[in-house]
């Protein structure tokens, strides 16, 4: 009965691979994880709920986190 939620979540997650920007990819994956979470609630599957709550939180949080370029030893503009 609730299989359609799982299929929509699968489609959303799969579509994230076509995103060109990391920020968009993570937001789409976060949305897909929220759909999987809803599916887990519908079928009363605690592991599905917990796993996707964690994935959704990290994906969404990391899409809004300030990105900092990694400094390297060969970077002439690096200031120590």
Secondary structure, DSSP 4 states (H G I P E B T S, - for coil): --HHHHHHHHHHHHHGGG-SSHHHHHHHHHHHHHHHHHHHHHHT-HHHHHHHHHHHHHHHHHHHSPP-PPP-TT-TT---
